[in-house]
Amino acid sequence: MKYIIFTDLDGTLIDHDTYSYEPAIPALKLLKKHDIPLIFCTSKTRSEIEVYVKKLDILHPFISENGGAVFIPKGYFDVDYDYTAIHENYNVIELGTRYSKLRQVLEEIKGLVDVDIIGFGDLDDEGVSKDTGLDIESSRLAKMREYDEAFKVIGQEEKVADRIIDIIKSHGLNYTRGGRYWHLIGDNDKGKAVKILSDIYRKQFSDLQTVGLGDSLNDLPMLQSVDIPYLVKKPGGKHDESITDSHIYKIEGIGPEGWNQAIINLISDKTN
């Protein structure tokens, strides 16, 4: 049996507040030891993900911007698969809507609702840094968006939420709501990207089980698309109450601590 691991980053593998993955290092070492692919599946941009690819020496595919695109290192698979673009050393399967279109729709939303809305495209690097707690360089990378616009509603969010959703849907677009931001996206989600990439893996490995780890509602499509789904606790010490699927294993431990425990449990079961 071969496992492949799909994981969210913010609030899951990395701490919601400190952006540290240190509590997960024991499990990360186990994955390396057992040659188990770790696939980032996150709202982060390609440029942000590549920082963690280098830090953790991850030589596997990854999924950016809530399923906007799948990036597969050239030569990674021995089997044939379809892709839509080539970027540097990656074959890219593009599933999302281009950023310029998303920005146009967000501008329309701003004009139609009676609250302030601020997207990443409205902020400079310093503004993103102040809002997220990221350093300036990380903020610069977070602004390099291709298939997803992150935005915040300032004020009475629930009062206008239904109106915002109606406008998004009228353009044939979708949205997610993560731990910090709304995300305006196209006809893509983490689950669709996970299924496509899992199917390619299954061409190469006949005996395969997929694993997913997340913390928020925007991870639900991913968690519902894998064989073994885990939900870690959020910073307050509770699981996301909007996720009620009984098939998802709820792990004790916040963020990377819960992530570490889930992976150790999984591999211990495999090796015993």
Phi and psi restraints in degrees (value plus and minus 20) as a CYANA .aco file:
   2 LYS   PHI    -130.9   -90.9
   2 LYS   PSI     114.1   154.1
   3 TYR   PHI    -119.3   -79.3
   3 TYR   PSI     128.5   168.5
   4 ILE   PHI    -147.7  -107.7
   4 ILE   PSI     120.8   160.8
   5 ILE   PHI    -132.4   -92.4
   5 ILE   PSI     101.1   141.1
   6 PHE   PHI    -121.0   -81.0
   6 PHE   PSI     110.2   150.2
   7 THR   PHI    -158.1  -118.1
   7 THR   PSI     118.2   158.2
   8 ASP   PHI     -88.5   -48.5
   8 ASP   PSI     141.7   181.7
   9 LEU   PHI    -125.3   -85.3
   9 LEU   PSI     -94.8   -54.8
  10 ASP   PHI     -77.1   -37.1
  10 ASP   PSI     103.1   143.1
  11 GLY   PHI      60.7   100.7
  11 GLY   PSI     -22.6    17.4
  12 THR   PHI    -141.5  -101.5
  12 THR   PSI    -101.8   -61.8
  13 LEU   PHI     -94.6   -54.6
  13 LEU   PSI     -51.3   -11.3
  14 ILE   PHI    -137.5   -97.5
  14 ILE   PSI     124.1   164.1
  15 ASP   PHI     -82.3   -42.3
  15 ASP   PSI     119.8   159.8
  16 HIS   PHI     -79.1   -39.1
  16 HIS   PSI     -55.9   -15.9
  17 ASP   PHI    -120.8   -80.8
  17 ASP   PSI     -61.4   -21.4
  18 THR   PHI    -115.6   -75.6
  18 THR   PSI     -34.6     5.4
  19 TYR   PHI      41.6    81.6
  19 TYR   PSI       4.9    44.9
  20 SER   PHI    -115.4   -75.4
  20 SER   PSI     121.7   161.7
  21 TYR   PHI    -129.1   -89.1
  21 TYR   PSI      -8.2    31.8
  22 GLU   PHI     -75.2   -35.2
  22 GLU   PSI     -61.4   -21.4
  23 PRO   PHI     -82.7   -42.7
  23 PRO   PSI     -37.1     2.9
  24 ALA   PHI    -116.3   -76.3
  24 ALA   PSI     -18.7    21.3
  25 ILE   PHI     -79.4   -39.4
  25 ILE   PSI     -61.8   -21.8
  26 PRO   PHI     -76.5   -36.5
  26 PRO   PSI     -63.4   -23.4
  27 ALA   PHI     -90.0   -50.0
  27 ALA   PSI     -57.9   -17.9
  28 LEU   PHI     -80.0   -40.0
  28 LEU   PSI     -60.1   -20.1
  29 LYS   PHI     -86.1   -46.1
  29 LYS   PSI     -56.9   -16.9
  30 LEU   PHI     -83.6   -43.6
  30 LEU   PSI     -61.6   -21.6
  31 LEU   PHI     -80.7   -40.7
  31 LEU   PSI     -63.0   -23.0
  32 LYS   PHI     -80.8   -40.8
  32 LYS   PSI     -66.7   -26.7
  33 LYS   PHI     -79.3   -39.3
  33 LYS   PSI     -59.2   -19.2
  34 HIS   PHI    -115.7   -75.7
  34 HIS   PSI     -13.5    26.5
  35 ASP   PHI      35.0    75.0
  35 ASP   PSI      27.2    67.2
  36 ILE   PHI    -120.1   -80.1
  36 ILE   PSI     100.5   140.5
  37 PRO   PHI     -81.8   -41.8
  37 PRO   PSI     114.2   154.2
  38 LEU   PHI    -132.0   -92.0
  38 LEU   PSI      99.2   139.2
  39 ILE   PHI    -137.3   -97.3
  39 ILE   PSI      93.2   133.2
  40 PHE   PHI     -91.2   -51.2
  40 PHE   PSI     112.3   152.3
  41 CYS   PHI    -156.6  -116.6
  41 CYS   PSI      80.2   120.2
  42 THR   PHI    -167.1  -127.1
  42 THR   PSI     148.6   188.6
  43 SER   PHI    -102.1   -62.1
  43 SER   PSI     -26.8    13.2
  44 LYS   PHI     -88.6   -48.6
  44 LYS   PSI     136.9   176.9
  45 THR   PHI     -96.4   -56.4
  45 THR   PSI     143.4   183.4
  46 ARG   PHI     -73.6   -33.6
  46 ARG   PSI     -64.2   -24.2
  47 SER   PHI     -83.5   -43.5
  47 SER   PSI     -58.9   -18.9
  48 GLU   PHI     -87.1   -47.1
  48 GLU   PSI     -63.7   -23.7
  49 ILE   PHI     -82.3   -42.3
  49 ILE   PSI     -57.7   -17.7
  50 GLU   PHI     -83.3   -43.3
  50 GLU   PSI     -44.5    -4.5
  51 VAL   PHI     -82.4   -42.4
  51 VAL   PSI     -64.8   -24.8
  52 TYR   PHI     -94.4   -54.4
  52 TYR   PSI     -51.9   -11.9
  53 VAL   PHI     -76.9   -36.9
  53 VAL   PSI     -64.2   -24.2
  54 LYS   PHI     -93.9   -53.9
  54 LYS   PSI     -63.9   -23.9
  55 LYS   PHI     -79.4   -39.4
  55 LYS   PSI     -62.0   -22.0
  56 LEU   PHI    -120.5   -80.5
  56 LEU   PSI     -18.0    22.0
  57 ASP   PHI      34.1    74.1
  57 ASP   PSI      32.5    72.5
  58 ILE   PHI    -115.9   -75.9
  58 ILE   PSI      95.8   135.8
  59 LEU   PHI    -128.6   -88.6
  59 LEU   PSI      22.0    62.0
  60 HIS   PHI    -142.1  -102.1
  60 HIS   PSI     149.0   189.0
  61 PRO   PHI     -81.6   -41.6
  61 PRO   PSI     143.9   183.9
  62 PHE   PHI    -167.3  -127.3
  62 PHE   PSI     141.9   181.9
  63 ILE   PHI    -140.9  -100.9
  63 ILE   PSI     102.9   142.9
  64 SER   PHI    -123.6   -83.6
  64 SER   PSI     139.1   179.1
  65 GLU   PHI      27.5    67.5
  65 GLU   PSI      36.8    76.8
  66 ASN   PHI      35.8    75.8
  66 ASN   PSI      24.4    64.4
  67 GLY   PHI      64.2   104.2
  67 GLY   PSI      -4.9    35.1
  68 GLY   PHI     -84.6   -44.6
  68 GLY   PSI     -55.1   -15.1
  69 ALA   PHI    -178.2  -138.2
  69 ALA   PSI     130.7   170.7
  70 VAL   PHI    -128.6   -88.6
  70 VAL   PSI     105.1   145.1
  71 PHE   PHI    -127.9   -87.9
  71 PHE   PSI      98.7   138.7
  72 ILE   PHI    -137.1   -97.1
  72 ILE   PSI      99.3   139.3
  73 PRO   PHI     -75.9   -35.9
  73 PRO   PSI     115.4   155.4
  74 LYS   PHI     -77.9   -37.9
  74 LYS   PSI     115.2   155.2
  75 GLY   PHI      61.0   101.0
  75 GLY   PSI     -16.3    23.7
  76 TYR   PHI     -88.5   -48.5
  76 TYR   PSI     -64.7   -24.7
  77 PHE   PHI    -119.9   -79.9
  77 PHE   PSI     128.1   168.1
  78 ASP   PHI    -109.5   -69.5
  78 ASP   PSI     -32.0     8.0
  79 VAL   PHI    -118.1   -78.1
  79 VAL   PSI     138.9   178.9
  80 ASP   PHI    -100.0   -60.0
  80 ASP   PSI     127.7   167.7
  81 TYR   PHI    -174.9  -134.9
  81 TYR   PSI     137.2   177.2
  82 ASP   PHI    -106.8   -66.8
  82 ASP   PSI     120.8   160.8
  83 TYR   PHI    -162.9  -122.9
  83 TYR   PSI     142.4   182.4
  84 THR   PHI    -129.1   -89.1
  84 THR   PSI     -36.0     4.0
  85 ALA   PHI    -175.8  -135.8
  85 ALA   PSI     145.8   185.8
  86 ILE   PHI    -144.4  -104.4
  86 ILE   PSI     110.3   150.3
  87 HIS   PHI    -152.1  -112.1
  87 HIS   PSI      92.8   132.8
  88 GLU   PHI      30.3    70.3
  88 GLU   PSI    -137.3   -97.3
  89 ASN   PHI    -116.4   -76.4
  89 ASN   PSI      -0.7    39.3
  90 TYR   PHI    -138.1   -98.1
  90 TYR   PSI     122.4   162.4
  91 ASN   PHI    -109.5   -69.5
  91 ASN   PSI     112.1   152.1
  92 VAL   PHI    -137.7   -97.7
  92 VAL   PSI     109.2   149.2
  93 ILE   PHI    -122.2   -82.2
  93 ILE   PSI      85.7   125.7
  94 GLU   PHI    -109.6   -69.6
  94 GLU   PSI     106.5   146.5
  95 LEU   PHI    -138.8   -98.8
  95 LEU   PSI     -37.3     2.7
  96 GLY   PHI    -114.9   -74.9
  96 GLY   PSI     158.6   198.6
  97 THR   PHI    -115.6   -75.6
  97 THR   PSI     121.8   161.8
  98 ARG   PHI     -80.9   -40.9
  98 ARG   PSI     126.4   166.4
  99 TYR   PHI     -79.5   -39.5
  99 TYR   PSI     -58.3   -18.3
 100 SER   PHI     -79.8   -39.8
 100 SER   PSI     -59.0   -19.0
 101 LYS   PHI     -86.8   -46.8
 101 LYS   PSI     -61.3   -21.3
 102 LEU   PHI     -82.8   -42.8
 102 LEU   PSI     -59.1   -19.1
 103 ARG   PHI     -84.7   -44.7
 103 ARG   PSI     -58.8   -18.8
 104 GLN   PHI     -80.6   -40.6
 104 GLN   PSI     -64.3   -24.3
 105 VAL   PHI     -87.4   -47.4
 105 VAL   PSI     -59.0   -19.0
 106 LEU   PHI     -82.8   -42.8
 106 LEU   PSI     -59.0   -19.0
 107 GLU   PHI     -81.8   -41.8
 107 GLU   PSI     -58.6   -18.6
 108 GLU   PHI     -84.5   -44.5
 108 GLU   PSI     -62.6   -22.6
 109 ILE   PHI     -79.7   -39.7
 109 ILE   PSI     -63.2   -23.2
 110 LYS   PHI     -76.7   -36.7
 110 LYS   PSI     -57.5   -17.5
 111 GLY   PHI     -98.2   -58.2
 111 GLY   PSI     -33.2     6.8
 112 LEU   PHI    -129.9   -89.9
 112 LEU   PSI     -28.3    11.7
 113 VAL   PHI    -139.8   -99.8
 113 VAL   PSI     130.0   170.0
 114 ASP   PHI    -116.6   -76.6
 114 ASP   PSI      28.6    68.6
 115 VAL   PHI    -163.5  -123.5
 115 VAL   PSI     145.0   185.0
 116 ASP   PHI    -102.9   -62.9
 116 ASP   PSI     115.0   155.0
 117 ILE   PHI    -145.3  -105.3
 117 ILE   PSI     110.5   150.5
 118 ILE   PHI    -144.9  -104.9
 118 ILE   PSI     101.2   141.2
 119 GLY   PHI    -121.9   -81.9
 119 GLY   PSI     145.7   185.7
 120 PHE   PHI     -78.1   -38.1
 120 PHE   PSI     -53.7   -13.7
 121 GLY   PHI     -88.4   -48.4
 121 GLY   PSI     -33.0     7.0
 122 ASP   PHI    -109.7   -69.7
 122 ASP   PSI     -30.4     9.6
 123 LEU   PHI    -130.3   -90.3
 123 LEU   PSI     129.1   169.1
 124 ASP   PHI    -107.3   -67.3
 124 ASP   PSI    -199.0  -159.0
 125 ASP   PHI     -77.5   -37.5
 125 ASP   PSI     -60.5   -20.5
 126 GLU   PHI     -86.0   -46.0
 126 GLU   PSI     -57.9   -17.9
 127 GLY   PHI     -85.2   -45.2
 127 GLY   PSI     -62.1   -22.1
 128 VAL   PHI     -84.7   -44.7
 128 VAL   PSI     -61.2   -21.2
 129 SER   PHI     -80.1   -40.1
 129 SER   PSI     -65.6   -25.6
 130 LYS   PHI     -84.2   -44.2
 130 LYS   PSI     -57.3   -17.3
 131 ASP   PHI     -98.4   -58.4
 131 ASP   PSI     -51.7   -11.7
 132 THR   PHI    -124.7   -84.7
 132 THR   PSI     -41.2    -1.2
 133 GLY   PHI      64.8   104.8
 133 GLY   PSI     -18.5    21.5
 134 LEU   PHI     -93.1   -53.1
 134 LEU   PSI     134.2   174.2
 135 ASP   PHI     -92.7   -52.7
 135 ASP   PSI     151.5   191.5
 136 ILE   PHI     -82.3   -42.3
 136 ILE   PSI     -62.9   -22.9
 137 GLU   PHI     -85.1   -45.1
 137 GLU   PSI     -62.9   -22.9
 138 SER   PHI     -84.1   -44.1
 138 SER   PSI     -56.3   -16.3
 139 SER   PHI     -85.6   -45.6
 139 SER   PSI     -59.0   -19.0
 140 ARG   PHI     -79.8   -39.8
 140 ARG   PSI     -62.4   -22.4
 141 LEU   PHI     -89.0   -49.0
 141 LEU   PSI     -55.2   -15.2
 142 ALA   PHI     -86.9   -46.9
 142 ALA   PSI     -45.5    -5.5
 143 LYS   PHI    -102.7   -62.7
 143 LYS   PSI     -27.6    12.4
 144 MET   PHI    -105.1   -65.1
 144 MET   PSI      43.8    83.8
 145 ARG   PHI    -107.4   -67.4
 145 ARG   PSI     125.7   165.7
 146 GLU   PHI    -144.1  -104.1
 146 GLU   PSI     -52.7   -12.7
 147 TYR   PHI    -158.8  -118.8
 147 TYR   PSI      -5.8    34.2
 148 ASP   PHI    -179.1  -139.1
 148 ASP   PSI     109.2   149.2
 149 GLU   PHI    -131.7   -91.7
 149 GLU   PSI     100.6   140.6
 150 ALA   PHI    -106.9   -66.9
 150 ALA   PSI     116.8   156.8
 151 PHE   PHI    -168.4  -128.4
 151 PHE   PSI     138.4   178.4
 152 LYS   PHI    -140.2  -100.2
 152 LYS   PSI     125.3   165.3
 153 VAL   PHI    -121.2   -81.2
 153 VAL   PSI     101.8   141.8
 154 ILE   PHI    -117.8   -77.8
 154 ILE   PSI      95.4   135.4
 155 GLY   PHI      97.1   137.1
 155 GLY   PSI    -160.4  -120.4
 156 GLN   PHI    -100.4   -60.4
 156 GLN   PSI      59.8    99.8
 157 GLU   PHI     -80.9   -40.9
 157 GLU   PSI     -67.8   -27.8
 158 GLU   PHI     -86.9   -46.9
 158 GLU   PSI     -45.2    -5.2
 159 LYS   PHI     -85.2   -45.2
 159 LYS   PSI     -53.0   -13.0
 160 VAL   PHI    -131.1   -91.1
 160 VAL   PSI     -20.4    19.6
 161 ALA   PHI     -78.5   -38.5
 161 ALA   PSI     -66.0   -26.0
 162 ASP   PHI     -83.0   -43.0
 162 ASP   PSI     -58.3   -18.3
 163 ARG   PHI     -85.2   -45.2
 163 ARG   PSI     -62.6   -22.6
 164 ILE   PHI     -80.6   -40.6
 164 ILE   PSI     -65.3   -25.3
 165 ILE   PHI     -83.0   -43.0
 165 ILE   PSI     -61.3   -21.3
 166 ASP   PHI     -80.3   -40.3
 166 ASP   PSI     -63.4   -23.4
 167 ILE   PHI     -85.7   -45.7
 167 ILE   PSI     -63.5   -23.5
 168 ILE   PHI     -78.3   -38.3
 168 ILE   PSI     -67.7   -27.7
 169 LYS   PHI     -84.8   -44.8
 169 LYS   PSI     -53.2   -13.2
 170 SER   PHI     -84.5   -44.5
 170 SER   PSI     -41.2    -1.2
 171 HIS   PHI    -115.5   -75.5
 171 HIS   PSI     -13.5    26.5
 172 GLY   PHI      52.1    92.1
 172 GLY   PSI       1.9    41.9
 173 LEU   PHI    -126.7   -86.7
 173 LEU   PSI     155.1   195.1
 174 ASN   PHI    -151.1  -111.1
 174 ASN   PSI     158.9   198.9
 175 TYR   PHI    -170.1  -130.1
 175 TYR   PSI     140.5   180.5
 176 THR   PHI    -153.3  -113.3
 176 THR   PSI     141.3   181.3
 177 ARG   PHI    -146.8  -106.8
 177 ARG   PSI      89.3   129.3
 178 GLY   PHI    -114.6   -74.6
 178 GLY   PSI    -179.8  -139.8
 179 GLY   PHI     -88.8   -48.8
 179 GLY   PSI     -50.5   -10.5
 180 ARG   PHI    -136.3   -96.3
 180 ARG   PSI     -56.7   -16.7
 181 TYR   PHI    -155.3  -115.3
 181 TYR   PSI     138.7   178.7
 182 TRP   PHI     -95.4   -55.4
 182 TRP   PSI     134.0   174.0
 183 HIS   PHI    -150.9  -110.9
 183 HIS   PSI     103.1   143.1
 184 LEU   PHI    -111.6   -71.6
 184 LEU   PSI     100.2   140.2
 185 ILE   PHI    -156.3  -116.3
 185 ILE   PSI     151.6   191.6
 186 GLY   PHI    -106.1   -66.1
 186 GLY   PSI    -170.4  -130.4
 187 ASP   PHI    -103.6   -63.6
 187 ASP   PSI      37.0    77.0
 188 ASN   PHI    -160.2  -120.2
 188 ASN   PSI     137.6   177.6
 189 ASP   PHI    -175.9  -135.9
 189 ASP   PSI     153.9   193.9
 190 LYS   PHI     -81.7   -41.7
 190 LYS   PSI     -56.0   -16.0
 191 GLY   PHI     -84.3   -44.3
 191 GLY   PSI     -63.0   -23.0
 192 LYS   PHI     -81.7   -41.7
 192 LYS   PSI     -62.7   -22.7
 193 ALA   PHI     -86.3   -46.3
 193 ALA   PSI     -60.9   -20.9
 194 VAL   PHI     -81.7   -41.7
 194 VAL   PSI     -62.9   -22.9
 195 LYS   PHI     -83.0   -43.0
 195 LYS   PSI     -63.2   -23.2
 196 ILE   PHI     -82.4   -42.4
 196 ILE   PSI     -67.5   -27.5
 197 LEU   PHI     -88.9   -48.9
 197 LEU   PSI     -58.0   -18.0
 198 SER   PHI     -81.4   -41.4
 198 SER   PSI     -59.5   -19.5
 199 ASP   PHI     -82.5   -42.5
 199 ASP   PSI     -56.8   -16.8
 200 ILE   PHI     -87.5   -47.5
 200 ILE   PSI     -64.4   -24.4
 201 TYR   PHI     -78.0   -38.0
 201 TYR   PSI     -59.6   -19.6
 202 ARG   PHI     -89.2   -49.2
 202 ARG   PSI     -44.8    -4.8
 203 LYS   PHI     -84.4   -44.4
 203 LYS   PSI     -53.6   -13.6
 204 GLN   PHI    -111.0   -71.0
 204 GLN   PSI     -53.7   -13.7
 205 PHE   PHI    -144.4  -104.4
 205 PHE   PSI      93.5   133.5
 206 SER   PHI     -92.3   -52.3
 206 SER   PSI     -55.6   -15.6
 207 ASP   PHI    -124.7   -84.7
 207 ASP   PSI      68.3   108.3
 208 LEU   PHI    -150.8  -110.8
 208 LEU   PSI     118.8   158.8
 209 GLN   PHI    -144.4  -104.4
 209 GLN   PSI     114.3   154.3
 210 THR   PHI    -119.6   -79.6
 210 THR   PSI     122.0   162.0
 211 VAL   PHI    -145.5  -105.5
 211 VAL   PSI     121.5   161.5
 212 GLY   PHI    -153.0  -113.0
 212 GLY   PSI     122.5   162.5
 213 LEU   PHI    -152.0  -112.0
 213 LEU   PSI     110.6   150.6
 214 GLY   PHI    -172.9  -132.9
 214 GLY   PSI    -198.9  -158.9
 215 ASP   PHI    -155.6  -115.6
 215 ASP   PSI     -34.6     5.4
 216 SER   PHI    -152.4  -112.4
 216 SER   PSI     151.3   191.3
 217 LEU   PHI     -79.4   -39.4
 217 LEU   PSI     -52.5   -12.5
 218 ASN   PHI     -91.5   -51.5
 218 ASN   PSI     -28.6    11.4
 219 ASP   PHI    -109.2   -69.2
 219 ASP   PSI     -30.4     9.6
 220 LEU   PHI     -77.7   -37.7
 220 LEU   PSI     -64.9   -24.9
 221 PRO   PHI     -78.3   -38.3
 221 PRO   PSI     -56.8   -16.8
 222 MET   PHI     -85.5   -45.5
 222 MET   PSI     -68.0   -28.0
 223 LEU   PHI     -83.6   -43.6
 223 LEU   PSI     -51.5   -11.5
 224 GLN   PHI    -103.5   -63.5
 224 GLN   PSI     -21.7    18.3
 225 SER   PHI    -128.7   -88.7
 225 SER   PSI     -16.3    23.7
 226 VAL   PHI    -136.5   -96.5
 226 VAL   PSI     146.0   186.0
 227 ASP   PHI     -95.6   -55.6
 227 ASP   PSI     -57.0   -17.0
 228 ILE   PHI    -148.4  -108.4
 228 ILE   PSI      79.9   119.9
 229 PRO   PHI    -119.6   -79.6
 229 PRO   PSI     117.2   157.2
 230 TYR   PHI    -143.4  -103.4
 230 TYR   PSI     118.9   158.9
 231 LEU   PHI    -137.0   -97.0
 231 LEU   PSI     102.0   142.0
 232 VAL   PHI    -112.7   -72.7
 232 VAL   PSI     144.8   184.8
 233 LYS   PHI     -97.6   -57.6
 233 LYS   PSI     132.9   172.9
 234 LYS   PHI    -106.2   -66.2
 234 LYS   PSI     151.1   191.1
 235 PRO   PHI     -73.5   -33.5
 235 PRO   PSI     -51.5   -11.5
 236 GLY   PHI     -92.4   -52.4
 236 GLY   PSI     -26.0    14.0
 237 GLY   PHI      73.7   113.7
 237 GLY   PSI      -9.6    30.4
 238 LYS   PHI    -143.2  -103.2
 238 LYS   PSI     136.3   176.3
 239 HIS   PHI     -97.4   -57.4
 239 HIS   PSI     135.1   175.1
 240 ASP   PHI     -79.0   -39.0
 240 ASP   PSI      95.1   135.1
 241 GLU   PHI     -90.3   -50.3
 241 GLU   PSI     -35.6     4.4
 242 SER   PHI     -99.8   -59.8
 242 SER   PSI     -29.0    11.0
 243 ILE   PHI    -120.0   -80.0
 243 ILE   PSI      89.5   129.5
 244 THR   PHI    -136.8   -96.8
 244 THR   PSI     -16.4    23.6
 245 ASP   PHI     -82.1   -42.1
 245 ASP   PSI      98.3   138.3
 246 SER   PHI     -92.8   -52.8
 246 SER   PSI     -31.1     8.9
 247 HIS   PHI    -102.0   -62.0
 247 HIS   PSI     -29.2    10.8
 248 ILE   PHI    -111.5   -71.5
 248 ILE   PSI     106.4   146.4
 249 TYR   PHI     -96.0   -56.0
 249 TYR   PSI     104.6   144.6
 250 LYS   PHI    -114.5   -74.5
 250 LYS   PSI      96.8   136.8
 251 ILE   PHI    -115.4   -75.4
 251 ILE   PSI     116.1   156.1
 252 GLU   PHI     -91.6   -51.6
 252 GLU   PSI     117.5   157.5
 253 GLY   PHI      98.7   138.7
 253 GLY   PSI     115.6   155.6
 254 ILE   PHI    -107.7   -67.7
 254 ILE   PSI     113.6   153.6
 255 GLY   PHI      30.0    70.0
 255 GLY   PSI    -146.8  -106.8
 256 PRO   PHI     -84.0   -44.0
 256 PRO   PSI     -43.9    -3.9
 257 GLU   PHI     -87.7   -47.7
 257 GLU   PSI     -65.2   -25.2
 258 GLY   PHI     -85.8   -45.8
 258 GLY   PSI     -59.1   -19.1
 259 TRP   PHI     -78.5   -38.5
 259 TRP   PSI     -67.2   -27.2
 260 ASN   PHI     -79.2   -39.2
 260 ASN   PSI     -64.2   -24.2
 261 GLN   PHI     -87.1   -47.1
 261 GLN   PSI     -61.0   -21.0
 262 ALA   PHI     -80.8   -40.8
 262 ALA   PSI     -65.4   -25.4
 263 ILE   PHI     -87.6   -47.6
 263 ILE   PSI     -62.3   -22.3
 264 ILE   PHI     -82.1   -42.1
 264 ILE   PSI     -63.1   -23.1
 265 ASN   PHI     -80.5   -40.5
 265 ASN   PSI     -64.8   -24.8
 266 LEU   PHI     -80.6   -40.6
 266 LEU   PSI     -70.1   -30.1
 267 ILE   PHI     -91.2   -51.2
 267 ILE   PSI     -53.8   -13.8
 268 SER   PHI     -82.6   -42.6
 268 SER   PSI     -60.8   -20.8
 269 ASP   PHI     -83.5   -43.5
 269 ASP   PSI     -57.4   -17.4
 270 LYS   PHI     -88.8   -48.8
 270 LYS   PSI     -59.1   -19.1
 271 THR   PHI    -111.3   -71.3
 271 THR   PSI     -30.8     9.2
